[in-house]
Amino acid sequence: MSGLSSVFTFGGVGDKPSRWRRLLGTSFGLVYLFYPVSDVTSGAITGTKAYWAVASLVAFVTCYIATVLSPKDYGEPGRWTAPLLSVLVLMAIVLPIIFGGGWVALPVYVTVVISMGLPSRVALAGIAGMAGVVVVDGRLSGADGGAIALLVMQVVTLGVLFMSVRNTRVLLNRLHRAQSEVARLAAGEERLRIARDLHDLLGHSLSLIVLKSELAGRLAESGSSKATGEIRDIESVARMALQEVREAVTGYRQRGLSEELDSARAALDAAGVNVVVRTTGTPLPDTLDGLFGWAVREGITNVVRHARARRCEITVTYHEGKAGLEVTDDGHGDGTYEPGSGLTGLAERVQAAGGTLDAGPSAGGGFHLRVTVPAPVGTRA
């Protein structure tokens, strides 16, 4: 019965051509119908009974092929699977009684279909039932006891074997579905990353462009030659923003703290805000340097947009196994505070690093943004 294995292992997992591959495998497996065919060709069955035997054999093969091909996929019975299997079981019980001889082997085919098409518990009951059919039909048809024992052994062995094959294929199908779901989630996460990065990048750059455009407009109205310099700065910021967007989309953007502090000074200076930067402790490791760069960008963007501040202080500390960043201003805001998507994205980054984020109005007025993160394992303050 080894040829029968090709019925279910030729097909791919979840692909449409698998049914045709199963059909090809079925044609190889049917070589074991040699015994009932030989009963007709050898003259063991003659006359009208021989014609009925041929018709019954064709009907059995047709039903067997249809039953094998009826499931949509492994572990997913089709609409006609149960009715066809019922007819196949009925023929496997009745035909050996009518024609005897090699027809007692028909329940073996049914065992394979049951093992591959039904859940494990039901399949075990079906295997036991087919073993009983072989014994009863063998006795009624006068088959040799040794032949009956051999067929029973084949029913049990092949039944358990194909149950294992079915379970393996079902697990493979689930694995493929899980991989597809992981790929879908990864794509969604990448889209979220790009959207978050673009928000953080463009929010800061566009705010700076607006401020410098306003300043250039005022200088131009007063006839100052400095307007040309501000326009060049706008062009420079726009080009830098374009480059940052490209880098963010491709995943290569590295936001260093020193770079962001320089950008913060330029943005606050354009907004007329006096900025003071204080740093204490040793240089930050790369992972925290990038995170604090994001925090400075988000904090300064909020100051420029909403604070209406005159003074802003940025403090960076790194000692005793802990790193901290604080951005404070003396502004008045717009009277309300509600975290936007920028602060939400920053909070997610800080949480992923094992740190905490505190943002909101300060007790003495103004606004504060505080980030505290433990030093990565293996670094020294």
Sine and cosine of phi, psi and omega as CSV:
sin_phi,cos_phi,sin_psi,cos_psi,sin_omega,cos_omega
0.00,0.00,0.19,0.98,-0.05,-1.00
-0.88,0.48,-0.48,0.88,0.01,-1.00
-0.90,0.44,-0.42,0.91,-0.01,-1.00
-0.92,0.40,-0.44,0.90,-0.02,-1.00
-0.88,0.48,-0.50,0.87,-0.01,-1.00
-0.92,0.39,-0.31,0.95,0.02,-1.00
-0.86,0.50,-0.57,0.82,-0.13,-0.99
-0.90,-0.43,-0.14,0.99,0.00,-1.00
-0.97,-0.26,-0.15,0.99,0.05,-1.00
-0.96,0.27,-0.49,0.87,-0.11,-0.99
-0.98,0.22,0.55,-0.83,0.09,-1.00
-0.98,0.21,0.19,-0.98,-0.02,-1.00
-1.00,0.05,0.92,-0.40,0.11,-0.99
0.96,0.29,0.20,0.98,0.01,-1.00
-0.97,-0.26,0.49,-0.87,-0.10,-0.99
-0.90,0.44,-0.61,0.79,-0.03,-1.00
-0.92,0.39,-0.10,0.99,-0.08,-1.00
-0.87,0.48,-0.55,0.84,0.00,-1.00
-0.90,0.44,-0.63,0.78,0.02,-1.00
-0.94,0.33,-0.56,0.83,0.07,-1.00
-0.92,0.39,-0.62,0.79,0.08,-1.00
-0.89,0.45,-0.60,0.80,0.04,-1.00
-0.89,0.45,-0.66,0.75,0.05,-1.00
-0.88,0.47,-0.68,0.73,0.03,-1.00
-0.89,0.45,-0.59,0.81,0.01,-1.00
-0.88,0.47,-0.63,0.78,-0.02,-1.00
-0.89,0.45,-0.54,0.84,0.06,-1.00
-0.96,0.29,-0.63,0.77,-0.04,-1.00
-0.91,0.41,-0.49,0.87,-0.06,-1.00
-0.95,0.31,0.00,1.00,0.07,-1.00
-0.88,0.48,-0.39,0.92,-0.02,-1.00
-0.98,0.21,0.02,1.00,0.16,-0.99
-0.99,0.15,0.15,0.99,0.03,-1.00
-0.82,0.57,-0.62,0.79,-0.10,-0.99
-0.92,0.38,-0.78,0.63,0.07,-1.00
-0.91,0.41,-0.53,0.85,0.05,-1.00
-0.91,0.41,-0.66,0.75,-0.02,-1.00
-0.90,0.43,-0.48,0.88,0.05,-1.00
-0.89,0.46,-0.55,0.84,0.00,-1.00
-0.99,0.16,-0.72,0.69,-0.08,-1.00
-0.95,0.30,-0.46,0.89,-0.03,-1.00
-0.99,0.12,-0.17,0.99,-0.02,-1.00
1.00,-0.05,0.08,1.00,0.06,-1.00
-0.91,0.42,-0.49,0.87,0.10,-1.00
-0.87,-0.50,0.81,-0.59,-0.09,-1.00
-0.75,-0.66,0.14,-0.99,0.10,-0.99
0.93,0.38,-0.52,-0.86,-0.02,-1.00
-0.87,0.48,-0.55,0.83,-0.01,-1.00
-0.88,0.47,-0.54,0.84,0.02,-1.00
-0.91,0.41,-0.65,0.76,0.03,-1.00
-0.89,0.45,-0.67,0.74,0.04,-1.00
-0.91,0.42,-0.58,0.82,0.02,-1.00
-0.90,0.44,-0.69,0.72,0.02,-1.00
-0.90,0.45,-0.71,0.71,0.00,-1.00
-0.89,0.46,-0.66,0.75,0.01,-1.00
-0.91,0.41,-0.63,0.77,0.00,-1.00
-0.91,0.41,-0.66,0.75,0.05,-1.00
-0.89,0.45,-0.67,0.74,0.02,-1.00
-0.89,0.45,-0.66,0.75,0.00,-1.00
-0.90,0.44,-0.73,0.69,-0.01,-1.00
-0.89,0.46,-0.69,0.73,0.00,-1.00
-0.88,0.47,-0.72,0.69,0.00,-1.00
-0.91,0.41,-0.61,0.79,0.01,-1.00
-0.89,0.45,-0.73,0.68,0.00,-1.00
-0.90,0.44,-0.69,0.72,0.00,-1.00
-0.89,0.46,-0.63,0.78,0.00,-1.00
-0.92,0.40,-0.66,0.75,0.01,-1.00
-0.89,0.45,-0.62,0.78,-0.08,-1.00
-1.00,0.03,-0.15,0.99,-0.10,-1.00
-0.93,0.36,-0.57,0.82,0.03,-1.00
-0.91,0.42,0.61,-0.79,0.06,-1.00
-0.94,0.35,-0.60,0.80,0.00,-1.00
-0.32,-0.95,0.11,-0.99,0.00,-1.00
-0.89,0.46,0.77,-0.64,-0.02,-1.00
0.98,0.20,0.10,0.99,0.00,-1.00
-0.78,-0.63,0.98,0.17,-0.02,-1.00
-0.84,0.54,0.58,-0.81,0.02,-1.00
-1.00,0.08,-0.01,-1.00,-0.04,-1.00
-0.89,0.46,-0.59,0.81,-0.08,-1.00
-0.98,-0.18,0.07,1.00,-0.08,-1.00
-0.88,0.48,-0.77,0.64,-0.05,-1.00
-0.90,0.44,-0.74,0.68,0.02,-1.00
-0.89,0.47,-0.69,0.73,0.00,-1.00
-0.90,0.43,-0.64,0.77,0.01,-1.00
-0.90,0.43,-0.60,0.80,0.02,-1.00
-0.90,0.44,-0.69,0.72,0.03,-1.00
-0.90,0.43,-0.65,0.76,0.00,-1.00
-0.89,0.45,-0.68,0.73,0.03,-1.00
-0.89,0.45,-0.67,0.74,0.00,-1.00
-0.88,0.48,-0.69,0.72,0.02,-1.00
-0.92,0.40,-0.60,0.80,0.01,-1.00
-0.92,0.40,-0.43,0.90,0.03,-1.00
-0.99,0.12,-0.70,0.72,-0.15,-0.99
-0.99,0.14,-0.70,0.72,-0.11,-0.99
-0.87,0.50,-0.66,0.75,0.05,-1.00
-0.88,0.47,-0.54,0.84,0.02,-1.00
-0.93,0.37,-0.62,0.78,-0.05,-1.00
-0.96,0.27,-0.71,0.70,-0.15,-0.99
-0.96,-0.27,-0.33,0.95,0.07,-1.00
0.88,0.47,-0.33,-0.94,0.07,-1.00
0.84,0.54,-0.76,-0.65,-0.05,-1.00
-0.93,0.37,-0.17,0.99,0.00,-1.00
-0.94,0.35,-0.24,0.97,0.03,-1.00
-0.91,0.42,-0.29,0.96,0.01,-1.00
-0.97,0.23,-0.19,0.98,-0.06,-1.00
-0.86,0.51,-0.63,0.78,0.02,-1.00
-0.86,0.52,-0.37,0.93,0.03,-1.00
-0.89,0.45,-0.66,0.76,0.03,-1.00
-0.89,0.45,-0.68,0.74,0.01,-1.00
-0.89,0.45,-0.60,0.80,0.02,-1.00
-0.86,0.51,-0.68,0.73,0.00,-1.00
-0.89,0.45,-0.71,0.71,-0.01,-1.00
-0.90,0.43,-0.67,0.74,0.02,-1.00
-0.89,0.46,-0.70,0.71,-0.04,-1.00
-0.90,0.44,-0.57,0.82,-0.04,-1.00
-1.00,0.06,-0.40,0.92,-0.15,-0.99
-0.96,-0.26,-0.22,0.97,-0.09,-1.00
-0.88,-0.47,0.40,-0.92,0.08,-1.00
-0.86,0.52,0.36,-0.93,-0.16,-0.99
-0.82,0.57,-0.74,0.67,-0.06,-1.00
-0.91,0.43,-0.68,0.74,0.01,-1.00
-0.93,0.38,-0.62,0.78,0.00,-1.00
-0.89,0.45,-0.64,0.77,0.03,-1.00
-0.87,0.48,-0.68,0.74,0.05,-1.00
-0.90,0.44,-0.63,0.77,0.03,-1.00
-0.90,0.43,-0.63,0.77,0.04,-1.00
-0.89,0.46,-0.70,0.71,0.03,-1.00
-0.88,0.47,-0.63,0.78,0.01,-1.00
-0.91,0.42,-0.67,0.74,0.02,-1.00
-0.92,0.39,-0.56,0.83,0.08,-1.00
-0.89,0.46,-0.66,0.75,0.05,-1.00
-0.91,0.42,-0.61,0.79,0.04,-1.00
-0.89,0.46,-0.67,0.74,0.01,-1.00
-0.87,0.49,-0.70,0.72,-0.02,-1.00
-0.90,0.43,-0.75,0.66,-0.05,-1.00
-0.92,0.40,-0.74,0.67,-0.01,-1.00
-0.90,0.43,-0.60,0.80,0.02,-1.00
-0.89,0.45,-0.68,0.73,0.02,-1.00
-0.91,0.41,-0.68,0.73,-0.03,-1.00
-0.92,0.40,-0.53,0.85,-0.02,-1.00
-1.00,-0.03,0.02,1.00,0.04,-1.00
0.96,0.26,0.44,0.90,0.00,-1.00
-0.94,0.34,0.39,-0.92,0.01,-1.00
-0.92,0.39,0.60,-0.80,-0.01,-1.00
-0.87,0.49,-0.62,0.78,0.03,-1.00
-0.90,0.44,-0.64,0.77,0.03,-1.00
-0.91,0.41,-0.63,0.77,0.03,-1.00
-0.90,0.44,-0.69,0.72,0.01,-1.00
-0.88,0.47,-0.64,0.77,0.02,-1.00
-0.90,0.43,-0.66,0.75,0.01,-1.00
-0.92,0.38,-0.63,0.78,0.05,-1.00
-0.88,0.48,-0.67,0.74,0.02,-1.00
-0.88,0.47,-0.65,0.76,0.03,-1.00
-0.91,0.42,-0.66,0.76,0.02,-1.00
-0.86,0.51,-0.76,0.65,-0.04,-1.00
-0.92,0.39,-0.73,0.68,-0.05,-1.00
-0.90,0.44,-0.77,0.64,-0.02,-1.00
-0.92,0.39,-0.56,0.83,0.03,-1.00
-0.88,0.48,-0.76,0.65,0.01,-1.00
-0.90,0.43,-0.65,0.76,0.00,-1.00
-0.87,0.50,-0.75,0.66,-0.07,-1.00
-0.97,0.24,-0.38,0.92,0.18,-0.98
-0.89,0.45,-0.67,0.74,0.03,-1.00
-0.90,0.43,-0.66,0.75,0.03,-1.00
-0.88,0.48,-0.72,0.70,0.00,-1.00
-0.87,0.49,-0.73,0.68,-0.02,-1.00
-0.87,0.49,-0.61,0.79,0.02,-1.00
-0.90,0.43,-0.70,0.72,-0.01,-1.00
-0.92,0.39,-0.60,0.80,0.05,-1.00
-0.90,0.44,-0.68,0.73,0.04,-1.00
-0.89,0.45,-0.61,0.79,0.05,-1.00
-0.90,0.44,-0.65,0.76,0.05,-1.00
-0.88,0.48,-0.70,0.71,0.02,-1.00
-0.90,0.44,-0.62,0.78,0.03,-1.00
-0.89,0.46,-0.68,0.73,0.02,-1.00
-0.90,0.44,-0.65,0.76,0.03,-1.00
-0.91,0.42,-0.66,0.75,0.03,-1.00
-0.89,0.46,-0.65,0.76,0.04,-1.00
-0.90,0.44,-0.63,0.78,0.05,-1.00
-0.90,0.44,-0.64,0.77,0.01,-1.00
-0.93,0.38,-0.64,0.77,0.05,-1.00
-0.88,0.47,-0.68,0.73,0.02,-1.00
-0.89,0.46,-0.63,0.77,0.02,-1.00
-0.91,0.41,-0.68,0.73,0.02,-1.00
-0.91,0.41,-0.62,0.79,0.03,-1.00
-0.89,0.45,-0.65,0.76,0.04,-1.00
-0.90,0.44,-0.65,0.76,0.05,-1.00
-0.90,0.43,-0.65,0.76,0.03,-1.00
-0.91,0.42,-0.62,0.78,0.03,-1.00
-0.92,0.39,-0.64,0.77,0.06,-1.00
-0.89,0.45,-0.64,0.77,0.03,-1.00
-0.90,0.43,-0.65,0.76,0.02,-1.00
-0.88,0.47,-0.72,0.70,-0.02,-1.00
-0.90,0.45,-0.69,0.73,0.01,-1.00
-0.89,0.46,-0.67,0.74,-0.01,-1.00
-0.91,0.41,-0.69,0.72,0.01,-1.00
-0.90,0.43,-0.66,0.75,0.01,-1.00
-0.90,0.44,-0.63,0.78,0.04,-1.00
-0.88,0.48,-0.74,0.67,-0.04,-1.00
-0.92,0.40,-0.65,0.76,-0.03,-1.00
-0.93,0.36,-0.80,0.60,-0.10,-0.99
-0.95,0.31,-0.54,0.84,0.02,-1.00
-0.86,0.52,-0.71,0.71,0.01,-1.00
-0.93,0.36,-0.76,0.65,-0.08,-1.00
-0.91,0.42,-0.68,0.74,-0.02,-1.00
-0.93,0.37,-0.58,0.82,0.06,-1.00
-0.89,0.47,-0.67,0.74,0.03,-1.00
-0.91,0.41,-0.63,0.77,0.02,-1.00
-0.90,0.44,-0.67,0.74,0.02,-1.00
-0.88,0.48,-0.71,0.70,-0.02,-1.00
-0.89,0.46,-0.72,0.69,-0.02,-1.00
-0.93,0.36,-0.53,0.85,0.06,-1.00
-0.91,0.42,-0.68,0.73,0.05,-1.00
-0.89,0.46,-0.68,0.73,0.00,-1.00
-0.91,0.42,-0.68,0.74,0.02,-1.00
-0.89,0.46,-0.61,0.80,0.03,-1.00
-0.90,0.45,-0.69,0.73,0.01,-1.00
-0.91,0.41,-0.66,0.75,0.01,-1.00
-0.91,0.42,-0.63,0.78,0.00,-1.00
-0.91,0.42,-0.62,0.78,0.02,-1.00
-0.90,0.44,-0.57,0.82,0.00,-1.00
-1.00,0.07,-0.03,1.00,0.03,-1.00
0.98,0.22,0.32,0.95,-0.02,-1.00
-0.97,0.23,0.62,-0.79,0.04,-1.00
-0.96,0.29,-0.23,0.97,0.00,-1.00
-0.94,0.35,-0.26,0.97,-0.01,-1.00
-0.87,0.49,-0.59,0.81,0.01,-1.00
-0.89,0.45,-0.65,0.76,0.03,-1.00
-0.89,0.45,-0.64,0.77,0.02,-1.00
-0.92,0.40,-0.60,0.80,0.03,-1.00
-0.91,0.41,-0.62,0.78,0.07,-1.00
-0.90,0.44,-0.62,0.78,0.05,-1.00
-0.89,0.46,-0.63,0.78,0.03,-1.00
-0.88,0.48,-0.70,0.72,0.04,-1.00
-0.88,0.48,-0.67,0.74,0.00,-1.00
-0.89,0.45,-0.70,0.72,0.01,-1.00
-0.90,0.44,-0.65,0.76,0.00,-1.00
-0.90,0.44,-0.69,0.73,0.03,-1.00
-0.90,0.44,-0.66,0.75,0.02,-1.00
-0.90,0.43,-0.64,0.77,0.03,-1.00
-0.89,0.45,-0.66,0.75,0.03,-1.00
-0.88,0.47,-0.69,0.73,0.02,-1.00
-0.90,0.43,-0.65,0.76,0.00,-1.00
-0.91,0.42,-0.62,0.79,0.04,-1.00
-0.89,0.45,-0.71,0.71,0.02,-1.00
-0.87,0.49,-0.68,0.73,-0.01,-1.00
-0.93,0.38,-0.60,0.80,0.01,-1.00
-0.91,0.41,-0.66,0.75,-0.02,-1.00
-0.90,0.43,-0.62,0.78,-0.01,-1.00
-1.00,0.05,-0.06,1.00,0.09,-1.00
0.99,0.12,0.25,0.97,-0.07,-1.00
-0.98,-0.21,-0.03,1.00,-0.11,-0.99
-0.93,0.37,0.81,-0.58,0.09,-1.00
-0.90,-0.45,0.92,-0.40,-0.07,-1.00
-0.99,-0.15,1.00,-0.06,0.00,-1.00
-0.98,0.20,0.48,-0.88,-0.03,-1.00
-0.91,0.42,-0.71,0.70,-0.03,-1.00
-0.88,0.48,-0.64,0.77,0.03,-1.00
-0.89,0.46,-0.69,0.73,-0.03,-1.00
-0.94,0.33,-0.53,0.85,0.05,-1.00
-0.91,0.41,-0.65,0.76,0.06,-1.00
-0.89,0.45,-0.68,0.73,0.03,-1.00
-0.90,0.43,-0.59,0.80,0.01,-1.00
-0.90,0.43,-0.68,0.74,0.02,-1.00
-0.86,0.50,-0.69,0.72,-0.01,-1.00
-0.90,0.43,-0.68,0.73,-0.03,-1.00
-0.92,0.40,-0.70,0.71,-0.02,-1.00
-0.94,0.35,-0.57,0.82,0.05,-1.00
-0.90,0.44,-0.65,0.76,0.04,-1.00
-0.91,0.41,-0.49,0.87,0.00,-1.00
-1.00,0.07,-0.03,1.00,-0.01,-1.00
0.97,0.22,0.46,0.89,-0.01,-1.00
-0.96,-0.29,0.78,-0.63,0.05,-1.00
-0.98,0.20,0.81,-0.58,-0.07,-1.00
-0.90,-0.44,0.66,-0.75,0.06,-1.00
-0.82,-0.58,0.80,-0.60,-0.01,-1.00
-0.91,-0.43,0.79,-0.61,0.04,-1.00
-0.83,-0.56,0.73,-0.68,0.07,-1.00
-0.76,-0.65,0.70,-0.71,0.05,-1.00
-0.70,-0.71,0.50,-0.87,0.01,-1.00
1.00,-0.07,-0.08,-1.00,-0.04,-1.00
-0.98,0.17,0.26,-0.96,0.03,-1.00
-0.85,0.52,0.56,-0.83,-0.01,-1.00
-0.95,0.30,0.56,-0.83,0.16,-0.99
-0.92,0.40,0.29,-0.96,-0.12,-0.99
-0.84,0.54,-0.66,0.75,-0.06,-1.00
-0.90,0.45,-0.68,0.74,0.01,-1.00
-0.97,0.24,-0.52,0.85,0.02,-1.00
-0.86,0.50,-0.71,0.71,0.03,-1.00
-0.91,0.40,-0.66,0.75,-0.01,-1.00
-0.90,0.43,-0.71,0.71,-0.01,-1.00
-0.93,0.36,-0.49,0.87,0.11,-0.99
-0.88,0.48,-0.69,0.73,0.07,-1.00
-0.87,0.48,-0.68,0.73,-0.05,-1.00
-0.90,0.43,-0.68,0.74,0.04,-1.00
-0.88,0.47,-0.70,0.72,0.00,-1.00
-0.86,0.50,-0.73,0.68,-0.03,-1.00
-0.92,0.39,-0.68,0.73,0.00,-1.00
-0.89,0.46,-0.71,0.71,-0.02,-1.00
-0.93,0.36,-0.59,0.81,0.06,-1.00
-0.86,0.52,-0.68,0.73,0.02,-1.00
-0.92,0.40,-0.62,0.79,0.03,-1.00
-0.89,0.46,-0.74,0.68,-0.04,-1.00
-0.90,0.43,-0.64,0.77,-0.08,-1.00
-0.98,0.21,-0.70,0.71,-0.28,-0.96
-0.87,-0.49,-0.37,0.93,-0.26,-0.97
-0.98,0.22,-0.54,0.84,-0.15,-0.99
0.79,0.61,0.73,0.68,-0.10,-1.00
-1.00,-0.08,0.31,-0.95,0.11,-0.99
-0.95,-0.30,-0.41,0.91,-0.07,-1.00
-0.65,-0.76,0.62,-0.78,0.04,-1.00
-0.67,-0.74,0.70,-0.71,0.02,-1.00
-0.86,-0.50,0.70,-0.71,0.05,-1.00
-0.85,-0.52,0.85,-0.52,-0.04,-1.00
-0.85,-0.53,0.79,-0.61,0.01,-1.00
-0.85,-0.53,0.81,-0.59,0.02,-1.00
-0.77,-0.64,0.53,-0.85,0.04,-1.00
-0.45,-0.89,0.99,-0.16,0.00,-1.00
-0.28,-0.96,0.30,-0.95,0.02,-1.00
0.79,0.61,0.64,0.76,0.07,-1.00
0.94,0.33,0.30,0.95,-0.02,-1.00
-0.63,-0.78,0.63,-0.78,0.03,-1.00
-0.89,-0.46,0.62,-0.79,-0.01,-1.00
-0.65,-0.76,0.50,-0.87,0.07,-1.00
-0.68,-0.73,0.71,-0.71,0.03,-1.00
-0.69,-0.73,0.76,-0.65,0.07,-1.00
-0.85,-0.52,0.88,-0.47,-0.01,-1.00
-0.79,-0.62,0.43,-0.90,0.06,-1.00
-0.59,-0.81,0.21,-0.98,-0.01,-1.00
-0.95,-0.31,0.44,0.90,-0.06,-1.00
-0.98,0.21,-0.02,-1.00,-0.03,-1.00
-0.90,-0.44,-0.23,0.97,0.00,-1.00
0.89,0.46,-0.40,-0.92,0.00,-1.00
-0.92,-0.38,0.30,0.96,0.05,-1.00
1.00,0.04,-0.15,0.99,0.01,-1.00
-0.75,-0.66,0.39,-0.92,0.08,-1.00
-0.66,-0.75,0.83,-0.56,0.08,-1.00
-0.55,-0.83,0.84,-0.54,-0.05,-1.00
-0.86,0.51,0.74,-0.67,0.07,-1.00
-1.00,-0.05,-0.12,-0.99,-0.03,-1.00
-0.92,0.39,-0.46,0.89,0.03,-1.00
-0.90,0.43,-0.77,0.64,0.03,-1.00
-0.91,0.42,-0.58,0.81,0.04,-1.00
-0.89,0.46,-0.71,0.71,0.04,-1.00
-0.90,0.44,-0.64,0.77,0.04,-1.00
-0.90,0.43,-0.64,0.76,0.02,-1.00
-0.88,0.48,-0.61,0.79,0.03,-1.00
-0.91,0.42,-0.66,0.75,0.02,-1.00
-0.91,0.42,-0.69,0.72,0.00,-1.00
-0.90,0.44,-0.68,0.74,0.02,-1.00
-0.89,0.46,-0.64,0.77,0.02,-1.00
-0.89,0.45,-0.48,0.88,0.02,-1.00
-1.00,0.07,0.04,1.00,0.02,-1.00
0.99,0.12,0.28,0.96,-0.05,-1.00
-0.96,-0.29,-0.15,-0.99,0.00,-1.00
-0.78,-0.63,0.48,-0.88,0.02,-1.00
-0.80,-0.59,0.74,-0.67,0.05,-1.00
-0.78,-0.62,0.86,-0.51,-0.02,-1.00
-0.65,-0.76,0.66,-0.75,0.03,-1.00
0.33,-0.95,-0.01,-1.00,0.03,-1.00
-0.89,0.46,0.62,-0.78,0.04,-1.00
-1.00,0.07,0.40,-0.92,-0.04,-1.00
-0.89,0.45,-0.63,0.78,-0.02,-1.00
-1.00,0.01,0.22,0.98,-0.04,-1.00
0.97,-0.23,0.36,-0.93,-0.03,-1.00
1.00,0.08,-0.30,-0.96,-0.09,-1.00
-0.68,-0.74,0.54,-0.84,0.02,-1.00
-0.75,-0.66,0.50,-0.86,0.10,-0.99
-0.72,-0.69,0.90,-0.43,-0.04,-1.00
-0.85,-0.53,0.75,-0.66,0.05,-1.00
-0.83,-0.56,0.80,-0.61,0.04,-1.00
-0.80,-0.60,0.81,-0.58,-0.07,-1.00
-0.70,-0.71,0.72,-0.70,0.09,-1.00
-0.92,0.38,0.53,-0.85,0.01,-1.00
-0.91,0.41,0.66,-0.75,0.05,-1.00
-0.85,0.52,0.49,-0.87,0.02,-1.00
-0.88,0.47,0.72,-0.69,0.04,-1.00
0.99,-0.12,-0.06,1.00,0.05,-1.00
-0.97,-0.22,0.35,-0.94,0.00,-1.00
-0.81,-0.59,0.63,-0.78,0.03,-1.00
-0.98,0.19,0.00,0.00,0.00,0.00
